[in-house]
Amino acid sequence: MARKFQHSYEVCTCKHVTLGEIIHVIKDRNASSIEEIGALSDAGTCCKSCVNAKLDKGEKKMELYLEEIVNKFVKK
């Protein structure tokens, strides 16, 4: 995830959840999985296109997926 995204970048368009909100639930609320992020922010709970490229059913693919965010910010 070498690309730069503003915290206001909308990752989940169905629920209008931004990158900043997702980072907040990871860092401040200790979410460590896509499921926990969804439970705390609603991201990825509707059509699931924002979860990863495989689940993205849109004509135009998304630029950033929850899976990428988890891989970057969640400590393993």
PyMOL Python script that loads the backbone (N, CA, C, O; Angstrom):
from pymol import cmd

cmd.read_pdbstr("""\
ATOM      1  N   MET A   1       0.853  -1.180   0.000  1.00  0.00           N
ATOM      2  CA  MET A   1       0.000   0.000   0.000  1.00  0.00           C
ATOM      3  C   MET A   1       0.890   1.231   0.000  1.00  0.00           C
ATOM      4  O   MET A   1       0.860   2.027   0.938  1.00  0.00           O
ATOM      5  N   ALA A   2       1.659   1.380  -1.026  1.00  0.00           N
ATOM      6  CA  ALA A   2       2.578   2.509  -1.133  1.00  0.00           C
ATOM      7  C   ALA A   2       1.873   3.785  -1.575  1.00  0.00           C
ATOM      8  O   ALA A   2       2.441   4.874  -1.481  1.00  0.00           O
ATOM      9  N   ARG A   3       0.654   3.658  -2.052  1.00  0.00           N
ATOM     10  CA  ARG A   3      -0.090   4.846  -2.497  1.00  0.00           C
ATOM     11  C   ARG A   3      -0.499   5.688  -1.301  1.00  0.00           C
ATOM     12  O   ARG A   3      -0.642   5.182  -0.188  1.00  0.00           O
ATOM     13  N   LYS A   4      -0.684   6.965  -1.543  1.00  0.00           N
ATOM     14  CA  LYS A   4      -1.099   7.887  -0.479  1.00  0.00           C
ATOM     15  C   LYS A   4      -2.603   8.136  -0.586  1.00  0.00           C
ATOM     16  O   LYS A   4      -3.115   8.462  -1.656  1.00  0.00           O
ATOM     17  N   PHE A   5      -3.288   7.980   0.520  1.00  0.00           N
ATOM     18  CA  PHE A   5      -4.714   8.264   0.591  1.00  0.00           C
ATOM     19  C   PHE A   5      -4.959   9.192   1.760  1.00  0.00           C
ATOM     20  O   PHE A   5      -4.356   9.032   2.821  1.00  0.00           O
ATOM     21  N   GLN A   6      -5.832  10.154   1.575  1.00  0.00           N
ATOM     22  CA  GLN A   6      -6.237  11.048   2.656  1.00  0.00           C
ATOM     23  C   GLN A   6      -7.111  10.263   3.637  1.00  0.00           C
ATOM     24  O   GLN A   6      -7.755   9.289   3.249  1.00  0.00           O
ATOM     25  N   HIS A   7      -7.134  10.675   4.880  1.00  0.00           N
ATOM     26  CA  HIS A   7      -7.999  10.021   5.864  1.00  0.00           C
ATOM     27  C   HIS A   7      -9.463  10.178   5.494  1.00  0.00           C
ATOM     28  O   HIS A   7     -10.301   9.409   5.966  1.00  0.00           O
ATOM     29  N   SER A   8      -9.788  11.150   4.664  1.00  0.00           N
ATOM     30  CA  SER A   8     -11.170  11.362   4.234  1.00  0.00           C
ATOM     31  C   SER A   8     -11.557  10.475   3.049  1.00  0.00           C
ATOM     32  O   SER A   8     -12.702  10.515   2.598  1.00  0.00           O
ATOM     33  N   TYR A   9     -10.610   9.671   2.539  1.00  0.00           N
ATOM     34  CA  TYR A   9     -10.898   8.778   1.412  1.00  0.00           C
ATOM     35  C   TYR A   9     -11.948   7.750   1.837  1.00  0.00           C
ATOM     36  O   TYR A   9     -11.784   7.064   2.846  1.00  0.00           O
ATOM     37  N   GLU A  10     -13.022   7.651   1.061  1.00  0.00           N
ATOM     38  CA  GLU A  10     -14.113   6.738   1.377  1.00  0.00           C
ATOM     39  C   GLU A  10     -13.762   5.326   0.897  1.00  0.00           C
ATOM     40  O   GLU A  10     -13.724   5.064  -0.305  1.00  0.00           O
ATOM     41  N   VAL A  11     -13.511   4.434   1.835  1.00  0.00           N
ATOM     42  CA  VAL A  11     -13.160   3.052   1.520  1.00  0.00           C
ATOM     43  C   VAL A  11     -14.427   2.250   1.245  1.00  0.00           C
ATOM     44  O   VAL A  11     -14.500   1.526   0.252  1.00  0.00           O
ATOM     45  N   CYS A  12     -15.419   2.373   2.112  1.00  0.00           N
ATOM     46  CA  CYS A  12     -16.692   1.657   1.965  1.00  0.00           C
ATOM     47  C   CYS A  12     -17.746   2.642   1.479  1.00  0.00           C
ATOM     48  O   CYS A  12     -18.240   3.472   2.242  1.00  0.00           O
ATOM     49  N   THR A  13     -18.080   2.535   0.202  1.00  0.00           N
ATOM     50  CA  THR A  13     -19.028   3.493  -0.369  1.00  0.00           C
ATOM     51  C   THR A  13     -20.469   3.204   0.044  1.00  0.00           C
ATOM     52  O   THR A  13     -21.284   4.126   0.088  1.00  0.00           O
ATOM     53  N   CYS A  14     -20.805   1.954   0.346  1.00  0.00           N
ATOM     54  CA  CYS A  14     -22.175   1.631   0.778  1.00  0.00           C
ATOM     55  C   CYS A  14     -22.516   2.294   2.107  1.00  0.00           C
ATOM     56  O   CYS A  14     -23.597   2.859   2.274  1.00  0.00           O
ATOM     57  N   LYS A  15     -21.585   2.219   3.043  1.00  0.00           N
ATOM     58  CA  LYS A  15     -21.810   2.741   4.396  1.00  0.00           C
ATOM     59  C   LYS A  15     -21.091   4.059   4.640  1.00  0.00           C
ATOM     60  O   LYS A  15     -21.158   4.607   5.740  1.00  0.00           O
ATOM     61  N   HIS A  16     -20.397   4.579   3.614  1.00  0.00           N
ATOM     62  CA  HIS A  16     -19.698   5.868   3.687  1.00  0.00           C
ATOM     63  C   HIS A  16     -18.668   5.906   4.823  1.00  0.00           C
ATOM     64  O   HIS A  16     -18.622   6.856   5.605  1.00  0.00           O
ATOM     65  N   VAL A  17     -17.849   4.862   4.896  1.00  0.00           N
ATOM     66  CA  VAL A  17     -16.824   4.769   5.935  1.00  0.00           C
ATOM     67  C   VAL A  17     -15.478   5.173   5.336  1.00  0.00           C
ATOM     68  O   VAL A  17     -15.071   4.666   4.291  1.00  0.00           O
ATOM     69  N   THR A  18     -14.805   6.083   6.007  1.00  0.00           N
ATOM     70  CA  THR A  18     -13.538   6.610   5.502  1.00  0.00           C
ATOM     71  C   THR A  18     -12.335   5.833   6.033  1.00  0.00           C
ATOM     72  O   THR A  18     -12.432   5.074   6.997  1.00  0.00           O
ATOM     73  N   LEU A  19     -11.218   6.048   5.380  1.00  0.00           N
ATOM     74  CA  LEU A  19      -9.960   5.452   5.817  1.00  0.00           C
ATOM     75  C   LEU A  19      -9.647   5.875   7.248  1.00  0.00           C
ATOM     76  O   LEU A  19      -9.210   5.054   8.054  1.00  0.00           O
ATOM     77  N   GLY A  20      -9.866   7.139   7.566  1.00  0.00           N
ATOM     78  CA  GLY A  20      -9.607   7.639   8.918  1.00  0.00           C
ATOM     79  C   GLY A  20     -10.428   6.907   9.970  1.00  0.00           C
ATOM     80  O   GLY A  20      -9.917   6.595  11.045  1.00  0.00           O
ATOM     81  N   GLU A  21     -11.690   6.630   9.673  1.00  0.00           N
ATOM     82  CA  GLU A  21     -12.535   5.901  10.616  1.00  0.00           C
ATOM     83  C   GLU A  21     -12.027   4.474  10.808  1.00  0.00           C
ATOM     84  O   GLU A  21     -12.046   3.948  11.921  1.00  0.00           O
ATOM     85  N   ILE A  22     -11.577   3.859   9.732  1.00  0.00           N
ATOM     86  CA  ILE A  22     -11.057   2.492   9.804  1.00  0.00           C
ATOM     87  C   ILE A  22      -9.765   2.454  10.613  1.00  0.00           C
ATOM     88  O   ILE A  22      -9.580   1.573  11.452  1.00  0.00           O
ATOM     89  N   ILE A  23      -8.886   3.394  10.366  1.00  0.00           N
ATOM     90  CA  ILE A  23      -7.639   3.460  11.140  1.00  0.00           C
ATOM     91  C   ILE A  23      -7.953   3.688  12.619  1.00  0.00           C
ATOM     92  O   ILE A  23      -7.293   3.119  13.490  1.00  0.00           O
ATOM     93  N   HIS A  24      -8.951   4.511  12.901  1.00  0.00           N
ATOM     94  CA  HIS A  24      -9.355   4.763  14.289  1.00  0.00           C
ATOM     95  C   HIS A  24      -9.790   3.469  14.981  1.00  0.00           C
ATOM     96  O   HIS A  24      -9.368   3.210  16.107  1.00  0.00           O
ATOM     97  N   VAL A  25     -10.629   2.648  14.329  1.00  0.00           N
ATOM     98  CA  VAL A  25     -11.088   1.425  14.997  1.00  0.00           C
ATOM     99  C   VAL A  25      -9.961   0.403  15.140  1.00  0.00           C
ATOM    100  O   VAL A  25     -10.000  -0.434  16.041  1.00  0.00           O
ATOM    101  N   ILE A  26      -8.963   0.462  14.265  1.00  0.00           N
ATOM    102  CA  ILE A  26      -7.810  -0.429  14.407  1.00  0.00           C
ATOM    103  C   ILE A  26      -6.918   0.024  15.555  1.00  0.00           C
ATOM    104  O   ILE A  26      -6.561  -0.772  16.425  1.00  0.00           O
ATOM    105  N   LYS A  27      -6.562   1.299  15.555  1.00  0.00           N
ATOM    106  CA  LYS A  27      -5.591   1.802  16.539  1.00  0.00           C
ATOM    107  C   LYS A  27      -6.196   2.098  17.905  1.00  0.00           C
ATOM    108  O   LYS A  27      -5.584   1.788  18.928  1.00  0.00           O
ATOM    109  N   ASP A  28      -7.384   2.691  17.941  1.00  0.00           N
ATOM    110  CA  ASP A  28      -7.949   3.128  19.215  1.00  0.00           C
ATOM    111  C   ASP A  28      -8.962   2.158  19.817  1.00  0.00           C
ATOM    112  O   ASP A  28      -9.206   2.181  21.024  1.00  0.00           O
ATOM    113  N   ARG A  29      -9.554   1.300  18.973  1.00  0.00           N
ATOM    114  CA  ARG A  29     -10.562   0.370  19.485  1.00  0.00           C
ATOM    115  C   ARG A  29     -10.109  -1.076  19.329  1.00  0.00           C
ATOM    116  O   ARG A  29     -10.867  -2.012  19.586  1.00  0.00           O
ATOM    117  N   ASN A  30      -8.841  -1.244  18.897  1.00  0.00           N
ATOM    118  CA  ASN A  30      -8.177  -2.552  18.837  1.00  0.00           C
ATOM    119  C   ASN A  30      -8.816  -3.574  17.907  1.00  0.00           C
ATOM    120  O   ASN A  30      -8.740  -4.774  18.167  1.00  0.00           O
ATOM    121  N   ALA A  31      -9.438  -3.121  16.838  1.00  0.00           N
ATOM    122  CA  ALA A  31      -9.953  -4.060  15.838  1.00  0.00           C
ATOM    123  C   ALA A  31      -8.760  -4.712  15.146  1.00  0.00           C
ATOM    124  O   ALA A  31      -7.794  -4.035  14.793  1.00  0.00           O
ATOM    125  N   SER A  32      -8.828  -6.020  14.955  1.00  0.00           N
ATOM    126  CA  SER A  32      -7.697  -6.717  14.352  1.00  0.00           C
ATOM    127  C   SER A  32      -8.092  -7.606  13.181  1.00  0.00           C
ATOM    128  O   SER A  32      -7.279  -8.395  12.700  1.00  0.00           O
ATOM    129  N   SER A  33      -9.333  -7.485  12.719  1.00  0.00           N
ATOM    130  CA  SER A  33      -9.791  -8.267  11.573  1.00  0.00           C
ATOM    131  C   SER A  33     -10.833  -7.466  10.797  1.00  0.00           C
ATOM    132  O   SER A  33     -11.369  -6.472  11.287  1.00  0.00           O
ATOM    133  N   ILE A  34     -11.099  -7.913   9.602  1.00  0.00           N
ATOM    134  CA  ILE A  34     -12.120  -7.254   8.778  1.00  0.00           C
ATOM    135  C   ILE A  34     -13.479  -7.352   9.471  1.00  0.00           C
ATOM    136  O   ILE A  34     -14.273  -6.414   9.410  1.00  0.00           O
ATOM    137  N   GLU A  35     -13.747  -8.471  10.122  1.00  0.00           N
ATOM    138  CA  GLU A  35     -15.018  -8.656  10.822  1.00  0.00           C
ATOM    139  C   GLU A  35     -15.155  -7.668  11.981  1.00  0.00           C
ATOM    140  O   GLU A  35     -16.222  -7.086  12.179  1.00  0.00           O
ATOM    141  N   GLU A  36     -14.081  -7.480  12.745  1.00  0.00           N
ATOM    142  CA  GLU A  36     -14.119  -6.532  13.864  1.00  0.00           C
ATOM    143  C   GLU A  36     -14.252  -5.102  13.356  1.00  0.00           C
ATOM    144  O   GLU A  36     -14.965  -4.296  13.954  1.00  0.00           O
ATOM    145  N   ILE A  37     -13.580  -4.785  12.271  1.00  0.00           N
ATOM    146  CA  ILE A  37     -13.715  -3.448  11.675  1.00  0.00           C
ATOM    147  C   ILE A  37     -15.164  -3.221  11.264  1.00  0.00           C
ATOM    148  O   ILE A  37     -15.717  -2.146  11.496  1.00  0.00           O
ATOM    149  N   GLY A  38     -15.775  -4.222  10.660  1.00  0.00           N
ATOM    150  CA  GLY A  38     -17.179  -4.126  10.264  1.00  0.00           C
ATOM    151  C   GLY A  38     -18.106  -3.930  11.449  1.00  0.00           C
ATOM    152  O   GLY A  38     -19.040  -3.131  11.386  1.00  0.00           O
ATOM    153  N   ALA A  39     -17.850  -4.658  12.531  1.00  0.00           N
ATOM    154  CA  ALA A  39     -18.692  -4.544  13.717  1.00  0.00           C
ATOM    155  C   ALA A  39     -18.601  -3.161  14.351  1.00  0.00           C
ATOM    156  O   ALA A  39     -19.580  -2.660  14.904  1.00  0.00           O
ATOM    157  N   LEU A  40     -17.425  -2.546  14.268  1.00  0.00           N
ATOM    158  CA  LEU A  40     -17.219  -1.242  14.900  1.00  0.00           C
ATOM    159  C   LEU A  40     -17.492  -0.048  13.985  1.00  0.00           C
ATOM    160  O   LEU A  40     -17.742   1.058  14.467  1.00  0.00           O
ATOM    161  N   SER A  41     -17.446  -0.267  12.665  1.00  0.00           N
ATOM    162  CA  SER A  41     -17.600   0.874  11.753  1.00  0.00           C
ATOM    163  C   SER A  41     -18.641   0.665  10.655  1.00  0.00           C
ATOM    164  O   SER A  41     -19.002   1.616   9.962  1.00  0.00           O
ATOM    165  N   ASP A  42     -19.119  -0.542  10.490  1.00  0.00           N
ATOM    166  CA  ASP A  42     -20.038  -0.950   9.409  1.00  0.00           C
ATOM    167  C   ASP A  42     -19.340  -1.140   8.065  1.00  0.00           C
ATOM    168  O   ASP A  42     -19.990  -1.551   7.103  1.00  0.00           O
ATOM    169  N   ALA A  43     -18.062  -0.860   7.965  1.00  0.00           N
ATOM    170  CA  ALA A  43     -17.345  -1.040   6.694  1.00  0.00           C
ATOM    171  C   ALA A  43     -17.349  -2.516   6.300  1.00  0.00           C
ATOM    172  O   ALA A  43     -17.084  -3.387   7.128  1.00  0.00           O
ATOM    173  N   GLY A  44     -17.648  -2.785   5.046  1.00  0.00           N
ATOM    174  CA  GLY A  44     -17.611  -4.146   4.533  1.00  0.00           C
ATOM    175  C   GLY A  44     -18.785  -5.008   4.930  1.00  0.00           C
ATOM    176  O   GLY A  44     -18.732  -6.227   4.767  1.00  0.00           O
ATOM    177  N   THR A  45     -19.844  -4.412   5.447  1.00  0.00           N
ATOM    178  CA  THR A  45     -20.981  -5.210   5.920  1.00  0.00           C
ATOM    179  C   THR A  45     -22.154  -5.240   4.949  1.00  0.00           C
ATOM    180  O   THR A  45     -23.154  -5.906   5.215  1.00  0.00           O
ATOM    181  N   CYS A  46     -22.051  -4.541   3.845  1.00  0.00           N
ATOM    182  CA  CYS A  46     -23.178  -4.483   2.914  1.00  0.00           C
ATOM    183  C   CYS A  46     -22.874  -5.337   1.681  1.00  0.00           C
ATOM    184  O   CYS A  46     -23.130  -6.541   1.701  1.00  0.00           O
ATOM    185  N   CYS A  47     -22.345  -4.760   0.628  1.00  0.00           N
ATOM    186  CA  CYS A  47     -22.092  -5.507  -0.613  1.00  0.00           C
ATOM    187  C   CYS A  47     -20.763  -6.264  -0.593  1.00  0.00           C
ATOM    188  O   CYS A  47     -20.553  -7.173  -1.396  1.00  0.00           O
ATOM    189  N   LYS A  48     -19.879  -5.895   0.315  1.00  0.00           N
ATOM    190  CA  LYS A  48     -18.560  -6.506   0.523  1.00  0.00           C
ATOM    191  C   LYS A  48     -17.541  -6.220  -0.585  1.00  0.00           C
ATOM    192  O   LYS A  48     -16.461  -6.812  -0.580  1.00  0.00           O
ATOM    193  N   SER A  49     -17.851  -5.340  -1.523  1.00  0.00           N
ATOM    194  CA  SER A  49     -16.905  -5.001  -2.589  1.00  0.00           C
ATOM    195  C   SER A  49     -15.647  -4.336  -2.064  1.00  0.00           C
ATOM    196  O   SER A  49     -14.607  -4.386  -2.721  1.00  0.00           O
ATOM    197  N   CYS A  50     -15.716  -3.715  -0.896  1.00  0.00           N
ATOM    198  CA  CYS A  50     -14.553  -3.027  -0.336  1.00  0.00           C
ATOM    199  C   CYS A  50     -13.627  -3.956   0.439  1.00  0.00           C
ATOM    200  O   CYS A  50     -12.563  -3.531   0.888  1.00  0.00           O
ATOM    201  N   VAL A  51     -14.016  -5.213   0.603  1.00  0.00           N
ATOM    202  CA  VAL A  51     -13.205  -6.145   1.391  1.00  0.00           C
ATOM    203  C   VAL A  51     -11.917  -6.514   0.662  1.00  0.00           C
ATOM    204  O   VAL A  51     -10.832  -6.399   1.232  1.00  0.00           O
ATOM    205  N   ASN A  52     -12.021  -6.953  -0.587  1.00  0.00           N
ATOM    206  CA  ASN A  52     -10.837  -7.286  -1.389  1.00  0.00           C
ATOM    207  C   ASN A  52     -11.217  -7.327  -2.866  1.00  0.00           C
ATOM    208  O   ASN A  52     -12.400  -7.310  -3.204  1.00  0.00           O
ATOM    209  N   ALA A  53     -10.231  -7.382  -3.732  1.00  0.00           N
ATOM    210  CA  ALA A  53     -10.475  -7.331  -5.179  1.00  0.00           C
ATOM    211  C   ALA A  53     -11.303  -8.514  -5.657  1.00  0.00           C
ATOM    212  O   ALA A  53     -12.075  -8.385  -6.607  1.00  0.00           O
ATOM    213  N   LYS A  54     -11.155  -9.645  -5.021  1.00  0.00           N
ATOM    214  CA  LYS A  54     -11.899 -10.850  -5.408  1.00  0.00           C
ATOM    215  C   LYS A  54     -13.408 -10.671  -5.205  1.00  0.00           C
ATOM    216  O   LYS A  54     -14.206 -11.173  -5.996  1.00  0.00           O
ATOM    217  N   LEU A  55     -13.792  -9.962  -4.154  1.00  0.00           N
ATOM    218  CA  LEU A  55     -15.206  -9.733  -3.854  1.00  0.00           C
ATOM    219  C   LEU A  55     -15.764  -8.481  -4.540  1.00  0.00           C
ATOM    220  O   LEU A  55     -16.973  -8.248  -4.514  1.00  0.00           O
ATOM    221  N   ASP A  56     -14.904  -7.688  -5.144  1.00  0.00           N
ATOM    222  CA  ASP A  56     -15.321  -6.441  -5.798  1.00  0.00           C
ATOM    223  C   ASP A  56     -16.046  -6.767  -7.099  1.00  0.00           C
ATOM    224  O   ASP A  56     -15.435  -7.211  -8.071  1.00  0.00           O
ATOM    225  N   LYS A  57     -17.345  -6.541  -7.101  1.00  0.00           N
ATOM    226  CA  LYS A  57     -18.174  -6.863  -8.254  1.00  0.00           C
ATOM    227  C   LYS A  57     -18.456  -5.653  -9.150  1.00  0.00           C
ATOM    228  O   LYS A  57     -19.176  -5.763 -10.143  1.00  0.00           O
ATOM    229  N   GLY A  58     -17.894  -4.520  -8.799  1.00  0.00           N
ATOM    230  CA  GLY A  58     -18.133  -3.302  -9.564  1.00  0.00           C
ATOM    231  C   GLY A  58     -17.400  -3.311 -10.897  1.00  0.00           C
ATOM    232  O   GLY A  58     -16.399  -4.008 -11.066  1.00  0.00           O
ATOM    233  N   GLU A  59     -17.911  -2.532 -11.836  1.00  0.00           N
ATOM    234  CA  GLU A  59     -17.254  -2.401 -13.144  1.00  0.00           C
ATOM    235  C   GLU A  59     -15.887  -1.748 -12.990  1.00  0.00           C
ATOM    236  O   GLU A  59     -14.904  -2.177 -13.595  1.00  0.00           O
ATOM    237  N   LYS A  60     -15.844  -0.711 -12.175  1.00  0.00           N
ATOM    238  CA  LYS A  60     -14.593  -0.006 -11.892  1.00  0.00           C
ATOM    239  C   LYS A  60     -14.095  -0.482 -10.535  1.00  0.00           C
ATOM    240  O   LYS A  60     -14.767  -0.279  -9.524  1.00  0.00           O
ATOM    241  N   LYS A  61     -12.928  -1.111 -10.503  1.00  0.00           N
ATOM    242  CA  LYS A  61     -12.393  -1.653  -9.259  1.00  0.00           C
ATOM    243  C   LYS A  61     -12.015  -0.527  -8.297  1.00  0.00           C
ATOM    244  O   LYS A  61     -11.658   0.576  -8.712  1.00  0.00           O
ATOM    245  N   MET A  62     -12.100  -0.829  -7.027  1.00  0.00           N
ATOM    246  CA  MET A  62     -11.762   0.145  -5.997  1.00  0.00           C
ATOM    247  C   MET A  62     -10.246   0.334  -5.953  1.00  0.00           C
ATOM    248  O   MET A  62      -9.491  -0.524  -6.410  1.00  0.00           O
ATOM    249  N   GLU A  63      -9.819   1.447  -5.408  1.00  0.00           N
ATOM    250  CA  GLU A  63      -8.391   1.747  -5.309  1.00  0.00           C
ATOM    251  C   GLU A  63      -7.764   1.208  -4.028  1.00  0.00           C
ATOM    252  O   GLU A  63      -6.552   1.000  -3.969  1.00  0.00           O
ATOM    253  N   LEU A  64      -8.580   0.981  -3.007  1.00  0.00           N
ATOM    254  CA  LEU A  64      -8.084   0.549  -1.702  1.00  0.00           C
ATOM    255  C   LEU A  64      -9.113  -0.379  -1.072  1.00  0.00           C
ATOM    256  O   LEU A  64     -10.309  -0.088  -1.077  1.00  0.00           O
ATOM    257  N   TYR A  65      -8.643  -1.491  -0.533  1.00  0.00           N
ATOM    258  CA  TYR A  65      -9.526  -2.488   0.067  1.00  0.00           C
ATOM    259  C   TYR A  65      -9.220  -2.666   1.554  1.00  0.00           C
ATOM    260  O   TYR A  65      -8.104  -2.415   2.009  1.00  0.00           O
ATOM    261  N   LEU A  66     -10.232  -3.102   2.296  1.00  0.00           N
ATOM    262  CA  LEU A  66     -10.062  -3.358   3.726  1.00  0.00           C
ATOM    263  C   LEU A  66      -8.928  -4.346   3.984  1.00  0.00           C
ATOM    264  O   LEU A  66      -8.168  -4.185   4.940  1.00  0.00           O
ATOM    265  N   GLU A  67      -8.815  -5.345   3.153  1.00  0.00           N
ATOM    266  CA  GLU A  67      -7.754  -6.342   3.323  1.00  0.00           C
ATOM    267  C   GLU A  67      -6.368  -5.688   3.304  1.00  0.00           C
ATOM    268  O   GLU A  67      -5.498  -6.057   4.093  1.00  0.00           O
ATOM    269  N   GLU A  68      -6.164  -4.729   2.414  1.00  0.00           N
ATOM    270  CA  GLU A  68      -4.882  -4.018   2.345  1.00  0.00           C
ATOM    271  C   GLU A  68      -4.641  -3.202   3.613  1.00  0.00           C
ATOM    272  O   GLU A  68      -3.525  -3.156   4.129  1.00  0.00           O
ATOM    273  N   ILE A  69      -5.689  -2.567   4.104  1.00  0.00           N
ATOM    274  CA  ILE A  69      -5.573  -1.733   5.299  1.00  0.00           C
ATOM    275  C   ILE A  69      -5.218  -2.603   6.506  1.00  0.00           C
ATOM    276  O   ILE A  69      -4.342  -2.249   7.295  1.00  0.00           O
ATOM    277  N   VAL A  70      -5.897  -3.737   6.645  1.00  0.00           N
ATOM    278  CA  VAL A  70      -5.609  -4.655   7.746  1.00  0.00           C
ATOM    279  C   VAL A  70      -4.167  -5.150   7.653  1.00  0.00           C
ATOM    280  O   VAL A  70      -3.459  -5.195   8.659  1.00  0.00           O
ATOM    281  N   ASN A  71      -3.735  -5.516   6.458  1.00  0.00           N
ATOM    282  CA  ASN A  71      -2.367  -6.011   6.292  1.00  0.00           C
ATOM    283  C   ASN A  71      -1.326  -4.968   6.663  1.00  0.00           C
ATOM    284  O   ASN A  71      -0.237  -5.316   7.122  1.00  0.00           O
ATOM    285  N   LYS A  72      -1.646  -3.686   6.472  1.00  0.00           N
ATOM    286  CA  LYS A  72      -0.688  -2.638   6.794  1.00  0.00           C
ATOM    287  C   LYS A  72      -0.710  -2.227   8.269  1.00  0.00           C
ATOM    288  O   LYS A  72       0.344  -2.003   8.864  1.00  0.00           O
ATOM    289  N   PHE A  73      -1.894  -2.128   8.854  1.00  0.00           N
ATOM    290  CA  PHE A  73      -2.015  -1.528  10.182  1.00  0.00           C
ATOM    291  C   PHE A  73      -2.167  -2.500  11.344  1.00  0.00           C
ATOM    292  O   PHE A  73      -1.897  -2.127  12.485  1.00  0.00           O
ATOM    293  N   VAL A  74      -2.587  -3.721  11.091  1.00  0.00           N
ATOM    294  CA  VAL A  74      -2.790  -4.661  12.190  1.00  0.00           C
ATOM    295  C   VAL A  74      -1.496  -5.397  12.465  1.00  0.00           C
ATOM    296  O   VAL A  74      -0.922  -6.024  11.574  1.00  0.00           O
ATOM    297  N   LYS A  75      -1.045  -5.316  13.692  1.00  0.00           N
ATOM    298  CA  LYS A  75       0.186  -5.982  14.109  1.00  0.00           C
ATOM    299  C   LYS A  75      -0.083  -7.467  14.293  1.00  0.00           C
ATOM    300  O   LYS A  75      -1.055  -7.857  14.941  1.00  0.00           O
ATOM    301  N   LYS A  76       0.781  -8.289  13.720  1.00  0.00           N
ATOM    302  CA  LYS A  76       0.578  -9.742  13.823  1.00  0.00           C
ATOM    303  C   LYS A  76       1.517 -10.357  14.812  1.00  0.00           C
ATOM    304  O   LYS A  76       1.484 -11.570  15.023  1.00  0.00           O
TER     305      LYS A  76
END
""", "prot")
cmd.dss("prot")
cmd.show_as("cartoon", "prot")
cmd.util.cbc("prot")
cmd.orient("prot")
